């Protein structure tokens, strides 16, 4: 089972920034769309953003639009999620996922990471 590897989570203050990275051991990761999801305690996994394999198209949840930016460097086989203007409600475990197409639905992704905790203090 291929597992993606997220990094970059941690503690931030309200208004601060964090950058998450996803660098999976998939040689052909550059051919996959990548999504970011998050899940807080007692809540369902929530779509955050996705980027197509070319990087030519992105999509964001309304709650993060204008604050978060998803990007990828296929030469480095890495996908990023730049998070600015963080709010306490952004606190969650963030997951990276890979699938054949970009989607807001978790079920459309084939590979997942174990997640990285992001905590935003007020």
C-alpha positions as CSV (number, residue, x, y, z in Angstrom):
1,X,0.0,0.0,0.0
2,X,1.6,3.2,-1.1
3,X,1.4,5.9,1.5
4,X,2.0,9.6,1.0
5,X,4.1,11.5,3.5
6,X,3.0,14.9,4.8
7,X,5.2,17.3,6.7
8,X,5.1,20.9,7.9
9,X,2.3,20.8,10.4
10,X,2.7,22.4,13.8
11,X,1.5,25.2,16.0
12,X,0.7,28.7,14.7
13,X,-0.9,31.8,16.1
14,X,-4.0,33.3,14.6
15,X,-3.0,35.3,11.5
16,X,0.1,33.2,11.1
17,X,1.3,30.9,8.3
18,X,2.3,27.4,7.7
19,X,3.4,25.4,4.7
20,X,2.5,21.8,4.3
21,X,4.4,19.4,2.0
22,X,3.5,16.1,0.5
23,X,6.3,14.0,-1.0
24,X,5.1,10.5,-1.7
25,X,7.2,7.5,-2.7
26,X,5.3,7.3,-6.0
27,X,7.7,7.7,-8.9
28,X,4.8,8.8,-11.2
29,X,3.2,11.1,-8.6
30,X,3.6,13.9,-11.1
31,X,0.9,12.2,-13.1
32,X,-1.7,12.2,-10.3
33,X,-4.0,15.0,-9.2
34,X,-3.4,15.9,-5.5
35,X,-5.9,16.9,-2.9
36,X,-5.7,18.2,0.6
37,X,-8.3,17.4,3.2
38,X,-8.6,18.0,6.9
39,X,-10.4,16.4,9.8
40,X,-11.1,17.8,13.2
41,X,-12.3,15.7,16.2
42,X,-15.8,14.5,15.8
43,X,-16.1,15.9,12.3
44,X,-16.1,14.3,8.8
45,X,-13.1,14.7,6.6
46,X,-13.4,18.0,4.8
47,X,-12.1,19.0,1.4
48,X,-9.6,21.8,1.4
49,X,-8.0,22.1,-2.0
50,X,-6.9,20.1,-5.0
51,X,-4.5,20.6,-7.9
52,X,-4.5,18.7,-11.2
53,X,-1.4,16.8,-12.2
54,X,-0.3,19.6,-14.6
55,X,-0.9,22.2,-12.0
56,X,-3.1,24.0,-14.5
57,X,-6.2,23.8,-12.4
58,X,-6.9,24.2,-8.7
59,X,-10.0,24.3,-6.5
60,X,-10.5,25.5,-3.0
61,X,-13.1,25.1,-0.3
62,X,-14.9,28.4,0.3
63,X,-13.6,28.4,3.9
64,X,-10.0,28.7,2.7
65,X,-10.3,30.5,-0.6
66,X,-8.0,33.6,-0.6
67,X,-6.0,32.3,2.3
68,X,-4.6,28.9,1.2
69,X,-2.7,28.2,-2.0
70,X,-2.0,24.7,-3.4
71,X,0.9,24.2,-5.7
72,X,3.2,21.5,-7.0
73,X,6.8,21.0,-8.2
74,X,6.7,17.9,-10.3
75,X,10.5,18.0,-10.7
76,X,10.7,17.6,-6.9
77,X,7.7,15.2,-6.8
78,X,6.2,17.4,-4.1
79,X,2.8,19.1,-3.5
80,X,2.5,22.1,-1.2
81,X,-0.3,23.8,0.7
82,X,0.6,27.3,1.7
83,X,-1.7,28.4,4.6
84,X,-1.9,32.1,5.4
85,X,-4.1,34.2,7.7
86,X,-4.7,31.1,9.8
87,X,-7.7,30.9,12.1
88,X,-8.5,28.7,15.1
89,X,-11.1,26.9,13.0
90,X,-8.3,25.7,10.7
91,X,-7.1,23.5,13.5
92,X,-7.3,19.9,12.2
93,X,-5.3,17.0,11.0
94,X,-4.4,17.7,7.3
95,X,-4.2,14.9,4.8
96,X,-2.6,14.7,1.4
97,X,-4.2,12.4,-1.2
98,X,-3.5,11.4,-4.8
99,X,-5.9,10.3,-7.5
100,X,-6.4,10.1,-11.2
101,X,-8.5,13.3,-11.3
102,X,-8.9,16.3,-9.0
103,X,-12.0,15.9,-6.8
104,X,-13.7,17.4,-3.7
105,X,-14.7,13.8,-2.7
106,X,-12.4,11.7,-0.6
107,X,-13.6,8.5,-2.2
108,X,-12.1,9.6,-5.5
109,X,-8.6,9.4,-4.2
110,X,-6.5,6.2,-4.3
111,X,-3.6,7.1,-2.0
112,X,-3.5,8.9,1.4
113,X,-1.0,10.0,3.9
114,X,-1.2,9.6,7.7
115,X,-1.8,13.2,8.2
116,X,-0.1,16.1,9.9
117,X,-1.5,18.1,12.8
118,X,-2.1,21.8,12.4
119,X,-3.1,23.7,15.5
120,X,-3.9,27.4,15.5
121,X,-4.0,29.2,18.8
122,X,-6.3,32.2,19.4
